[in-house]
């Protein structure tokens, strides 16, 4: 059965149950709810269809009715939890259907039995709905819900403490009205003491929830200053980072990241984090989570990194972690042990970011955009240094092909949603390329890989999409998310990139000036010049400065478009003033009770005074929230019809074409009128035939009465089946008793699981001790390698000595040969010596052969070297004897001659 049929059946069952709350209607509605739950309900509410909204509205009304069957209420809440599958659906359920107040009323009705499964289910769904959603204090039953949470958090019921803490963390985060209400409670001090005791809980999720509540309530008070002072904050950092890396799951990691982001908003704690000595190691471990394929975890990690980039002292440290390669010790450890865990993770941080960039548009969209924003921040910081490091340049070379691949794939046939996501991505990618073009070194890398054809095709695609997009069929134009605004921003960013690269890339300058003279450029340029964003106006002015001197630039059309936009803005402002004038007046009770507080608040705002943070007047906070909501609504309404004037301008320019089309359509309409006349005659004839069929239908009604009597008999048989159902119900109760026994066994197994978890902690500690021992052994191995290097140097010194001795030996041989030629009378003695010298030469050659294998035979080398030294000494002694003999012989020859 398809979704539409199931929703129609569900709506019919809801109406029947409203008319009569019989057991049959309860069973039918229960069955329809279960059938819808079994179907895929992704983005059912965000589709904007009326049928799902009617069904959800009826189900929420039934769930909030105390007289509704609890089993049916539980099924409805399960379906609502299934519908809240994305942020848009959660926002619709919270704001349009008031599911938050409905669930709070259910909890209030069953507050006497907090351990009931229905209460736990409501708490879990409320925690899911209120995550990253602001709940106003004026919401129905919100005070009762806060009182229920504060009361049950101080109990010892482990089953209800965790969902209560999670819901309380959601309500307190960035919500000053709820915070002031909690601080004004009478039992707030025992509540604080209970929270502080929870910091020693064995569940990491409970610890994170508790820290989040304490940070929201006490960060700017004395209790918070003691909890998050300089002595304790480093332990808090280590705890939060450990939970993020080794948390119990995605939920715990989400709240841990949110806690750290909230702490970074405090300037003092941000300074403490810049001084945290283990920051680089912790960030490396957090970046290692990007290697997982979970988009939710990756989105929270990227959100944390972006929050860190907002702190100037942390941005440079992040650049070092992401861009710097592994150090020499880590590389040596990687060579010895394959690949060290820290070194490999550190070297692959940038690669993990690039991998998240390359996901498709319809995949993890937020992760891709967050990665682009993070790279914008980091590369802007890295390129702003005095000199750009080589590792940054190598990262840019790896990143550029991926960025250029993201610019492709713009297909208007895939719908507005795809185009909206792709335009967001193009804007971020071109912004990143513009940052890379700010430095000469990176600009040269970009110019080698970017081609004029790529930019030209990108501009052509955006222009065709911008002009094929009819403003009359678009979504209501908002200030930032309107499709025309997205097209214009992506187009102007691309043109700015072409302007930056026009001198470095071939044919880029020609393409750039050609596109500036295109008539279609008027619409995005006028939108940029009349935008309320400073960067868009500056970009439009820079392009206008380049385009104004060109001969074919449509300056007159641009002026008319800008004037039309300004006239539209003025008209919208006048309409908004009129809408404010005719708005409904707030209830007199609220105005009477808080008019004095409102007047004092307005005077403080006008005089520029700061509001005290510890204001505990709930009505003042309530009025502030209401007026903030109204102001945001006015801003959105002010920009809601921005593109309609552009549509009218286009309509004026196309008036002639529309008139021609109208004439053609008029001729067609006359032909169709003739055709409709003939169809009318045919309809009259068919009406007469149907009149005859009506008589036959009357006869069939009489037959159906007879069938009704048979149905009554069948109903009697069904009554007998009902009695059999009662017997089956007794069997069901027996099975329910068995289920309770199984649940008791489950609790025992959970206790055994907790003991095994403790054993796991002891094993992990022993693993850490073994890891320390392993590091010591690694250091000893490094010392041994250093000794081997010293022995190698000694061996090389010995080889150099042998080479010197060989040179001396050659010199002595030459002297001996000269002496042989001068002294012929000693030929016999010289022959003997020559034989011995030949032996020495042979021994020297043997020593050379042995020297080549000295690395494998170090122990034998020393003994052989000593032997060679002895032989050399003997030969030197013999040579000296020859010298002495020769000198004595010469003296005797002289005496004989005399």
C-alpha positions in Angstrom: 0.0 0.0 0.0 1.4 3.4 -0.9 1.8 6.3 1.5 -1.1 8.4 0.2 -3.6 5.6 0.7 -2.3 4.8 4.2 -2.5 8.5 5.2 -6.1 8.7 3.9 -7.0 5.6 5.8 -5.3 7.0 8.9 -7.2 10.3 8.7 -10.5 8.4 8.3 -9.6 6.3 11.4 -8.8 9.5 13.4 -12.2 11.0 12.5 -14.0 7.8 13.4 -12.2 7.6 16.7 -13.2 11.2 17.5 -16.8 10.4 16.7 -16.9 7.3 18.9 -14.2 6.0 21.2 -15.2 2.3 20.8 -12.8 -0.6 21.1 -13.2 -1.3 17.4 -12.2 2.2 16.5 -9.2 2.0 18.8 -8.0 -1.2 17.2 -8.6 0.2 13.7 -6.7 3.5 14.5 -3.9 1.5 16.2 -3.5 -0.7 13.1 -3.4 2.3 10.8 -0.8 4.0 12.9 1.4 0.9 12.8 1.0 0.6 9.0 2.2 4.2 8.5 5.1 3.5 10.9 6.1 0.6 8.8 6.5 2.8 5.7 9.4 5.2 4.9 8.5 8.6 6.4 11.6 10.6 5.5 10.9 14.3 4.8 7.1 13.6 4.8 6.3 16.8 6.7 8.9 19.0 4.9 7.2 18.2 1.6 4.5 20.8 2.4 1.5 18.5 1.5 -1.8 19.0 3.3 -2.7 15.4 3.9 0.3 14.6 6.2 -0.3 17.8 8.1 -3.9 16.9 8.7 -3.0 13.4 9.9 -0.2 14.7 12.3 -2.5 17.4 13.6 -5.2 14.9 14.4 -2.7 12.5 16.0 -1.2 15.2 18.2 -4.6 16.2 19.4 -5.4 12.6 20.3 -2.1 12.1 22.1 -2.7 15.2 24.2 -6.1 14.1 25.3 -5.9 12.4 28.7 -8.8 10.1 27.8 -7.0 8.5 24.9 -5.9 4.8 25.3 -2.3 4.7 26.7 -1.3 2.0 24.2 -2.6 4.2 21.3 -0.9 7.2 22.7 2.4 5.3 22.8 2.0 4.2 19.2 1.3 7.8 18.2 4.4 9.0 20.0 6.5 6.3 18.3 5.2 7.5 14.9 6.0 11.2 15.8 9.5 10.1 16.8 9.9 8.4 13.4 8.7 11.5 11.6 11.3 13.7 13.4 14.1 12.2 11.2 15.7 15.5 10.1 16.1 19.1 11.3 13.3 20.5 9.1 10.8 17.9 10.3 11.8 18.5 14.0 11.3 22.2 13.5 7.9 21.7 11.9 6.7 19.4 14.7 7.9 21.8 17.3 6.7 25.1 15.9 3.6 24.1 13.7 2.1 21.2 15.6 3.1 22.1 19.2 4.3 18.6 19.9 6.6 19.9 22.6 3.8 21.2 24.7 1.7 18.1 24.0 4.4 15.7 25.2 5.0 18.0 28.2 1.2 17.8 29.1 1.4 13.9 28.9 4.4 13.9 31.3 2.5 16.2 33.6 -0.5 13.9 33.6 1.7 10.9 34.5 4.1 12.8 36.8 3.0 10.6 39.8 4.5 7.5 38.0 7.8 8.7 36.4 9.0 5.2 35.7 6.1 4.4 33.4 7.2 3.4 29.9 5.0 6.2 28.4 6.8 8.9 30.4 10.2 7.5 29.4 9.1 7.5 25.7 7.9 11.1 25.9 11.2 12.2 27.5 13.2 10.5 24.8 11.1 12.1 22.0 11.3 15.5 23.7 15.0 15.2 23.9 15.1 14.4 20.2 12.8 17.4 19.3 14.4 20.0 21.5 18.0 19.4 20.4 19.3 22.6 18.9 15.8 24.1 19.2 14.9 27.0 21.4 11.9 26.4 23.6 10.1 29.6 24.8 9.1 29.9 28.4 5.6 30.8 27.3 5.1 27.3 25.9 2.3 25.4 27.6 3.3 23.1 30.5 7.0 24.1 30.2 7.2 25.2 33.9 5.6 21.9 34.9 8.1 20.0 32.7 11.1 21.8 34.3 9.8 21.1 37.8 9.4 17.4 36.8 12.9 17.3 35.5 14.5 19.0 38.5 12.6 16.6 40.9 13.4 13.4 39.1 17.1 14.3 38.4 17.5 14.3 42.2 16.1 10.8 42.6 18.1 7.6 42.4 16.1 6.0 39.5 18.8 5.3 36.9 16.3 4.6 34.1 14.9 8.1 34.2 17.9 10.2 35.1 19.7 10.0 31.8 16.7 11.2 29.6 15.9 13.9 32.1 19.5 15.2 32.1 19.5 15.1 28.2 16.2 17.1 28.0 17.4 19.5 30.7 20.6 20.1 28.8 18.6 20.9 25.6 16.2 23.3 27.4 19.0 25.2 29.2 21.3 25.7 26.2 21.3 29.3 24.9 17.9 29.9 26.6 18.2 32.7 29.1 14.5 32.6 30.0 14.6 28.9 31.0 17.9 29.5 32.8 16.4 32.4 34.8 13.4 30.3 35.7 15.5 27.4 37.0 17.7 29.8 39.0 14.6 31.2 40.6 13.4 27.8 41.9 13.5 27.2 45.7 15.4 23.9 45.4 18.1 25.1 43.0 21.0 24.6 45.5 20.3 20.9 46.1 19.9 20.6 42.4 23.4 22.0 41.9 24.8 19.6 44.5 23.2 16.6 42.7 24.6 17.7 39.4 28.1 18.1 40.9 27.8 14.6 42.3 26.9 13.3 38.9 30.4 14.3 37.6 31.7 11.2 39.2 29.2 8.9 37.5 30.5 5.9 35.6 28.5 6.7 32.5 30.2 9.2 30.2 26.8 10.3 28.8 25.6 11.3 32.2 28.8 13.2 32.8 28.5 15.1 29.5 24.8 16.0 30.2 25.7 17.2 33.6 28.6 19.4 32.4 26.4 20.9 29.7 23.7 21.8 32.3 26.3 23.3 34.7 27.9 25.3 31.9 24.6 26.8 30.8 23.5 27.6 34.4 26.6 28.5 36.3 29.3 29.5 33.8 29.1 33.2 34.7 28.4 32.7 38.4 30.6 31.8 41.4 29.8 28.1 41.2 30.8 28.1 37.5 34.0 30.0 38.2 35.0 27.3 40.8 34.1 24.4 38.4 35.8 25.9 35.4 38.7 27.7 36.9 42.4 27.4 35.8 43.0 24.4 38.1 40.1 22.3 36.9 39.7 23.4 33.3 42.6 21.3 32.0 41.0 18.2 33.5 37.7 19.2 31.9 39.4 19.6 28.5 41.0 16.2 28.8 37.7 14.6 29.9 35.7 16.2 27.0 38.3 15.3 24.4 38.4 11.7 25.7 34.6 11.5 25.5 34.6 12.9 22.0 37.2 10.4 20.8 36.2 7.4 22.9 32.5 8.2 23.6 29.6 5.8 24.1 28.1 6.7 20.7 27.0 9.5 18.4 24.7 11.0 21.0 27.4 11.4 23.6 29.8 12.8 21.0 27.2 15.4 19.9 26.6 16.7 23.4 30.4 16.7 24.1 31.1 18.8 21.0 28.2 21.2 22.0 29.7 21.5 25.5 33.1 22.4 24.2 31.6 24.9 21.7 29.7 26.6 24.5 32.8 26.7 26.6 34.8 28.3 23.8 32.3 31.2 23.8 33.7 32.3 27.1 36.9 34.3 26.4 38.6 33.2 29.5 38.1 29.5 28.8 39.2 30.1 25.2 42.5 31.5 26.5 42.9 28.5 28.8 42.5 26.2 25.8 45.2 28.0 23.8 47.5 27.2 26.7 46.5 23.6 27.0 49.7 21.6 26.5 48.0 18.5 24.9 45.9 20.5 22.5 47.7 19.4 19.3 47.5 15.7 20.3 43.8 15.9 21.2 43.0 17.7 18.0 44.9 15.0 16.0 42.8 12.3 17.7 39.6 14.3 17.0 40.6 14.6 13.4 41.0 10.9 13.3 37.2 10.6 13.7 36.9 12.0 10.2 38.2 8.7 8.8 34.8 7.1 9.8 32.0 7.0 7.3 29.4 8.4 9.8 28.2 11.8 8.5 26.7 12.8 11.9 30.0 12.3 13.7 31.9 14.0 11.0 29.5 17.0 11.0 29.9 17.5 14.8 33.7 17.2 14.5 33.7 19.8 11.8 31.4 22.0 13.8 33.9 21.8 16.7 36.9 22.7 14.4 35.0 25.7 13.0 34.2 26.9 16.5 38.0 26.6 17.3 38.8 28.7 14.2 36.8 31.5 15.7 39.5 31.8 18.4 42.6 33.5 17.0 45.0 31.6 19.2 43.7 28.2 18.2 43.5 28.8 14.5 47.3 28.8 14.0 47.6 25.6 16.1 44.9 23.9 14.0 46.9 24.9 10.9 50.0 23.2 12.3 48.0 20.0 13.1 46.3 19.8 9.7 49.1 20.9 7.4 52.3 19.9 9.1 53.6 16.4 8.3 54.8 13.9 10.9 58.0 14.8 12.8 61.3 12.9 12.4 60.7 10.8 15.4 57.3 9.8 14.2 58.7 9.0 10.8 61.5 6.9 12.3 58.9 5.1 14.4 56.9 4.6 11.3 59.8 3.0 9.5 60.5 0.7 12.4 57.0 -0.3 13.3 55.2 0.0 10.0 53.1 3.0 10.6 52.8 4.7 14.0 49.2 5.5 15.1 49.9 9.2 15.8 52.1 9.8 12.8 49.7 8.1 10.3 46.7 10.0 11.7 48.5 13.3 11.7 49.7 12.8 8.1 46.2 11.9 6.9 44.3 14.7 8.6 44.3 16.8 5.4 43.4 13.8 3.3 40.4 13.0 5.4 39.1 16.6 4.9 39.6 16.2 1.1 37.7 12.9 1.2 34.6 14.6 2.8 34.8 17.2 0.1 34.4 14.7 -2.7 31.0 13.4 -1.5 28.0 13.9 -3.9 25.7 16.9 -3.5 22.8 14.7 -2.3 24.9 12.9 0.3 26.4 14.5 3.4 25.7 18.1 2.3 26.4 19.7 5.6 29.8 17.9 6.0 31.0 19.1 2.6 30.0 22.7 3.2 31.5 22.6 6.7 34.7 21.2 5.3 34.9 24.0 2.8 34.3 26.6 5.5 37.1 25.0 7.6 39.5 25.0 4.8 38.7 28.6 4.1 39.6 29.5 7.7 42.7 27.4 7.8 44.2 28.3 4.4 43.5 32.0 5.1 45.4 31.7 8.3 48.3 29.7 6.7 48.6 32.0 3.7 48.5 35.0 5.9 51.9 34.0 7.5 55.2 35.6 6.5 56.2 32.7 4.4 54.1 29.8 3.0 55.5 26.4 4.0 56.1 23.6 1.5 53.6 21.3 3.2 50.8 23.9 2.7 51.7 24.1 -1.0 51.7 20.4 -1.4 48.3 20.2 0.3 47.0 22.9 -2.1 48.2 20.8 -5.1 46.4 17.8 -3.7 43.2 19.9 -3.0 42.9 21.7 -6.3 41.7 18.8 -8.5 39.0 18.0 -6.0 37.8 21.6 -5.8 37.7 21.9 -9.6 35.7 18.6 -9.8 33.1 20.1 -7.4 32.4 22.9 -9.8 31.0 20.4 -12.3 27.6 18.7 -12.2 25.2 21.6 -12.4 22.0 20.1 -13.9 18.8 22.3 -14.0 16.7 19.1 -14.7 17.4 17.7 -11.2 15.1 20.3 -9.4 15.4 23.3 -7.2 16.7 21.4 -4.2 19.7 20.0 -6.1 20.4 23.4 -7.6 20.2 25.2 -4.2 22.7 22.7 -2.7 25.0 22.9 -5.8 25.0 26.7 -5.7 26.0 26.8 -2.1 28.9 24.4 -2.9 30.0 26.5 -5.9 30.0 29.7 -3.7 32.2 28.1 -1.1 34.5 26.5 -3.6 35.1 29.8 -5.5 35.6 31.6 -2.2 38.3 29.1 -1.3 39.9 29.5 -4.8 39.9 33.3 -4.3 41.7 32.9 -1.0 44.3 30.7 -2.8 44.7 33.5 -5.4 45.7 36.0 -2.7 49.3 34.7 -2.6 51.7 34.5 -5.5 52.8 30.9 -4.7 49.4 29.4 -4.5 48.0 31.6 -7.4 50.6 30.1 -9.7 49.4 26.6 -8.7 45.8 27.5 -9.3 46.5 29.1 -12.7 48.2 25.9 -13.9 45.1 23.8 -13.2 42.2 26.2 -13.9 41.3 26.7 -17.5 39.3 29.5 -19.1 36.9 26.9 -20.6 36.0 25.6 -17.2 35.1 29.1 -15.8 33.3 30.0 -19.0 31.1 26.9 -19.0 30.4 27.5 -15.3 29.3 31.1 -15.9 27.2 30.0 -18.9 25.4 27.3 -16.8 24.7 29.7 -14.0 23.4 32.4 -16.4 21.1 29.9 -18.1 19.8 28.6 -14.8 19.3 32.2 -13.5 17.2 33.2 -16.5 15.3 29.9 -16.9 14.3 30.2 -13.2 10.9 32.0 -13.2 10.4 34.2 -10.1 6.7 33.5 -10.2 7.3 29.8 -9.5 10.1 30.1 -7.0 9.8 29.7 -3.3 9.1 32.9 -1.3 12.3 35.0 -1.8 14.2 35.2 1.5 17.3 37.3 2.2 19.8 34.5 1.7 18.2 31.2 0.6 16.3 32.5 -2.5 17.4 30.7 -5.6 18.0 33.8 -7.6 20.3 35.2 -4.8 22.2 31.9 -4.8 22.7 32.0 -8.5 23.8 35.6 -8.4 26.3 35.0 -5.6 27.8 31.9 -7.3 28.0 33.7 -10.6 29.7 36.8 -9.2 32.2 34.7 -7.3 33.1 32.9 -10.5 33.6 36.2 -12.3 35.7 37.5 -9.5 37.9 34.4 -9.8 38.2 34.9 -13.6 39.3 38.5 -12.8 42.0 37.3 -10.4 43.4 34.8 -13.0 43.0 36.7 -16.2 46.7 37.6 -16.5 47.9 34.1 -15.6 45.5 31.8 -17.6 45.4 31.7 -21.4 42.2 33.2 -22.9 40.8 34.0 -19.4 40.9 37.7 -20.0 39.0 37.5 -23.3 36.3 35.2 -21.7 36.1 37.5 -18.7 35.4 40.7 -20.7 33.0 38.8 -23.0 30.9 37.7 -20.1 30.8 41.2 -18.6 29.2 42.4 -21.8 26.5 39.8 -21.8 23.0 41.2 -21.3 22.1 38.4 -18.8 24.7 39.7 -16.3 22.4 42.6 -15.4 20.1 40.6 -13.1 22.8 39.1 -10.8 24.8 42.3 -10.8 21.8 44.4 -9.8 20.9 42.0 -7.0 24.5 42.2 -5.7 24.6 46.0 -5.8 21.3 46.3 -3.9 22.0 43.6 -1.4 22.3 44.2 2.3 25.5 42.0 2.5 28.6 44.1 2.4 30.8 41.5 0.6 28.2 41.1 -2.2 28.1 44.9 -2.7 31.9 45.1 -2.8 32.1 42.3 -5.3 29.5 43.9 -7.5 31.2 47.3 -7.4 34.6 45.7 -8.4 33.0 44.0 -11.3 31.1 47.1 -12.3 34.4 49.0 -12.3 35.8 46.5 -14.7 32.7 46.4 -16.9 31.8 50.1 -17.1 34.5 51.1 -19.7 33.5 48.2 -22.1 31.6 49.3 -25.2 28.7 46.8 -25.1 28.1 46.8 -21.3 24.3 47.3 -20.7 24.6 50.2 -18.2 21.1 51.6 -18.9 19.4 48.2 -18.3 21.5 47.8 -15.1 20.3 51.2 -13.9 16.7 50.4 -14.6 17.1 47.1 -12.8 18.7 48.7 -9.7 15.9 51.4 -9.6 13.3 48.6 -9.8 14.9 46.8 -6.9 15.0 49.9 -4.8 11.4 50.7 -5.6 10.4 47.2 -4.6 12.3 47.5 -1.3 10.6 50.8 -0.6 7.2 49.3 -1.4 7.9 46.3 0.8 8.9 48.6 3.7 5.6 50.5 3.3 3.6 47.3 3.3 5.4 45.9 6.3 4.6 49.2 8.2 0.9 48.7 7.3 1.0 45.1 8.4 2.5 46.1 11.7 -0.3 48.8 12.1 -3.1 46.3 11.7 -1.6 43.5 13.7 -3.5 42.0 16.6 -2.8 43.6 20.0 -1.3 41.2 22.6 -3.6 40.1 25.4 -4.3 42.8 27.9 -3.2 40.7 30.9 0.3 40.4 29.6 0.5 44.1 28.7 -0.9 45.2 32.1 1.4 43.0 34.1 4.6 43.8 32.2 4.1 47.3 30.6 6.3 48.9 33.2 9.1 46.4 32.6 8.8 46.9 28.8 9.1 50.7 29.2 12.2 50.3 31.4 13.7 47.9 29.0 13.2 50.3 26.0 14.7 53.1 28.0 17.8 51.0 28.8 18.2 50.0 25.2 17.9 53.6 24.0 20.4 54.8 26.5 22.9 52.1 25.5 22.9 50.5 29.0 23.7 46.8 29.4 21.0 44.5 30.7 21.9 42.6 33.9 22.4 38.9 33.2 20.7 37.9 36.5 17.2 39.4 35.7 14.7 36.9 37.1 11.5 38.6 35.9 10.0 35.8 33.8 7.6 38.2 32.1 10.4 40.4 30.8 12.2 37.4 29.4 9.0 36.2 27.8 8.3 39.6 26.2 11.9 39.8 25.0 11.6 36.3 23.3 8.2 37.3 21.7 9.6 40.5 20.3 12.7 38.8 19.1 10.5 36.4 17.3 8.5 39.2 15.8 11.5 41.1 14.7 12.9 38.1 12.9 9.5 37.6 11.2 9.5 41.3 10.1 13.0 40.9 8.7 12.0 37.8 6.7 8.8 39.5 5.5 10.8 42.6 4.5 12.9 40.5 2.1 10.2 38.1 1.1 9.2 39.7 -2.3 12.6 40.9 -3.4 12.6 39.0 -6.7 9.0 39.8 -7.6 9.9 43.2 -8.9 12.6 41.6 -11.1 9.8 39.3 -12.4 7.7 42.3 -13.3 10.7 43.9 -15.1 11.2 40.8 -17.0 7.4 40.7 -17.7 7.6 44.2 -19.1 10.5 43.3 -21.4 8.6 40.3 -22.6 5.3 42.1 -23.1 5.4 41.9 -26.9 6.0 38.2 -26.9 3.2 37.7 -24.4 0.8 39.7 -26.5 1.6 37.5 -29.5 1.1 34.4 -27.4 -2.2 35.8 -26.2 -3.5 36.3 -29.7 -2.5 32.8 -30.6 -4.1 31.4 -27.4 -7.3 33.4 -28.1 -7.6 31.7 -31.5 -7.0 28.4 -29.8 -9.6 29.3 -27.1 -12.3 30.0 -29.8 -11.6 26.7 -31.3 -11.8 25.0 -27.9 -15.1 26.9 -27.3 -16.6 25.2 -30.3 -15.3 21.9 -29.2 -16.8 22.5 -25.7 -20.2 23.2 -27.3 -20.2 19.8 -28.9 -19.0 18.3 -25.7 -21.9 20.0 -23.9 -24.4 18.3 -26.2 -22.7 15.0 -25.6 -23.0 15.6 -21.8 -26.8 16.2 -22.2 -27.2 12.9 -23.9 -25.1 11.2 -21.3 -27.3 12.7 -18.6 -30.3 11.1 -20.0 -28.5 7.7 -20.1 -27.5 8.2 -16.4 -31.1 8.9 -15.5 -32.0 5.5 -16.8 -29.1 4.0 -14.8 -30.4 5.7 -11.7 -33.6 3.6 -11.9 -31.6 0.4 -12.0 -29.6 1.7 -9.0 -32.8 1.9 -7.0 -33.4 -1.7 -7.6 -29.9 -2.5 -6.4 -30.6 -0.6 -3.1 -33.5 -2.9 -2.4 -31.2 -5.9 -2.9 -28.6 -4.3 -0.6 -31.2 -4.3 2.2 -31.5 -8.0 1.9 -27.7 -8.2 2.1 -27.9 -6.1 5.3 -30.0 -8.7 7.0 -27.4 -11.3 6.2 -24.7 -9.0 7.6 -26.6 -8.8 10.9 -26.5 -12.5 11.1 -22.7 -12.4 10.4 -22.4 -9.8 13.3 -23.9 -12.4 15.7 -21.2 -14.8 14.6 -18.6 -12.1 15.2 -19.9 -11.8 18.8 -19.0 -15.4 19.3 -15.5 -14.7 18.0 -15.3 -11.9 20.6 -15.8 -14.4 23.4 -13.0 -16.4 21.9 -10.9 -13.2 21.9 -11.5 -12.9 25.7 -10.0 -16.4 26.1 -7.0 -15.4 24.0 -6.6 -12.3 26.2 -6.2 -14.6 29.2 -3.4 -16.4 27.4 -1.9 -13.0 26.6 -1.8 -12.1 30.3 0.1 -15.4 30.9 2.6 -14.4 28.2 2.9 -11.0 29.8 4.0 -12.6 33.1 6.6 -14.5 31.2 7.8 -11.3 29.6 8.2 -9.6 33.1 10.3 -12.6 34.2 12.4 -12.1 31.1 12.8 -8.4 31.8 14.0 -9.3 35.3 16.6 -11.6 33.8 17.6 -8.8 31.4 18.3 -6.5 34.4 20.6 -9.2 35.9 22.4 -9.5 32.6 22.8 -5.7 32.5 24.4 -5.9 36.0 26.8 -8.5 34.7 27.5 -6.2 31.7 28.5 -3.4 34.1 30.9 -5.7 35.9 32.4 -6.7 32.5 32.8 -3.1 31.7 34.8 -2.5 34.8 37.0 -5.4 33.9 37.4 -3.9 30.5 38.6 -0.6 32.2 41.3 -2.5 34.1 42.4 -4.3 31.0 42.7 -0.9 29.2 44.8 0.4 32.0 47.1 -2.6 31.8 47.3 -2.0 28.0 48.4 1.6 28.6 51.1 0.4 31.0 52.3 -2.1 28.3 52.3 0.7 25.8 54.6 2.8 28.0 56.9 -0.2 28.3 56.8 -0.5 24.6 57.9 3.1 24.2 60.8 2.5 26.6 62.0 -0.5 24.5 61.7 1.7 21.4 64.0 4.3 23.0 66.5 1.5 23.9 66.5 0.4 20.2 67.3 3.9 19.1 70.3 3.9 21.4 71.5 0.6 19.9 71.1 2.0 16.4 73.2 5.0 17.5 76.0 2.7 18.7 75.9 0.8 15.4 76.3 4.1 13.6 79.4 4.9 15.7 80.9 1.5 14.8 80.3 2.2 11.1 82.1 5.5 11.5 85.1 3.7 13.2 85.1 1.1 10.4 85.3 3.9 7.8 88.2 5.5 9.7 90.0 2.1 9.6 89.4 1.9 5.8 90.9 5.4 5.4 94.0 4.3 7.3 94.4 1.3 5.1 94.2 3.5 2.1 97.0 5.7 3.5 99.2 2.8 4.2 98.7 1.5 0.7 99.8 4.8 -0.7 102.9 4.8 1.5 103.6 1.2 0.3 103.5 2.3 -3.3 105.9 5.1 -2.6 108.3 2.7 -0.9 108.1 0.3 -3.9 109.1 3.1 -6.2 112.1 3.9 -4.0 113.1 0.3 -4.0 113.0 0.1 -7.8 115.2 3.2 -8.0 117.6 1.7 -5.6 117.6 -1.5 -7.7 118.6 0.4 -10.8 121.3 2.3 -9.0 122.7 -0.7 -7.2 123.1 -3.6 -9.6 125.3 -5.4 -7.3 122.5 -6.1 -4.9 120.2 -7.8 -7.6 120.1 -11.1 -5.8 119.0 -9.5 -2.5 116.6 -7.2 -4.4 115.1 -10.3 -6.1 114.5 -11.9 -2.8 112.9 -8.7 -1.6 110.8 -8.4 -4.7 109.4 -11.9 -4.1 108.6 -10.9 -0.6 107.0 -7.7 -1.9 104.9 -9.7 -4.3 103.7 -11.8 -1.4 102.9 -8.6 0.4 101.0 -7.4 -2.7 99.0 -10.6 -2.8 98.3 -10.3 0.9 97.1 -6.7 0.3 94.7 -7.9 -2.4 93.4 -10.5 0.0 93.0 -7.8 2.6 91.0 -5.7 0.0 88.7 -8.6 -0.7 88.2 -9.2 3.0 87.6 -5.4 3.6 84.6 -5.6 1.3 82.9 -8.0 3.7 83.8 -6.2 6.9 80.1 -5.2 7.6 79.3 -8.9 8.0 82.5 -10.0 9.7 83.3 -7.2 12.2 84.8 -9.4 14.8 87.3 -11.0 12.3 88.3 -7.7 10.8 90.1 -6.4 13.9 92.3 -9.5 14.2 93.1 -9.5 10.5 93.9 -5.8 10.6 96.4 -6.5 13.5 98.0 -9.2 11.4 98.3 -6.9 8.4 99.8 -4.2 10.6 102.4 -6.7 11.9 103.3 -7.8 8.4 103.6 -4.1 7.4 105.8 -3.5 10.3 108.1 -6.4 9.3 108.3 -5.1 5.7 109.0 -1.6 6.9 111.7 -3.1 9.2 113.1 -5.0 6.2 113.0 -1.9 4.1 114.8 0.0 6.8 117.4 -2.8 6.9 117.7 -2.5 3.1 118.3 1.2 3.5 120.9 0.6 6.2 122.6 -2.1 4.1 122.6 0.0 1.0 124.0 2.9 2.9 126.7 0.7 4.4 127.5 -0.9 1.0 127.9 2.5 -0.6 130.4 3.5 2.1 132.4 0.4 1.5 132.4 1.0 -2.3 133.7 4.5 -1.6 136.5 3.1 0.6 137.5 0.6 -2.1 137.6 3.2 -4.7 139.8 5.3 -2.6 
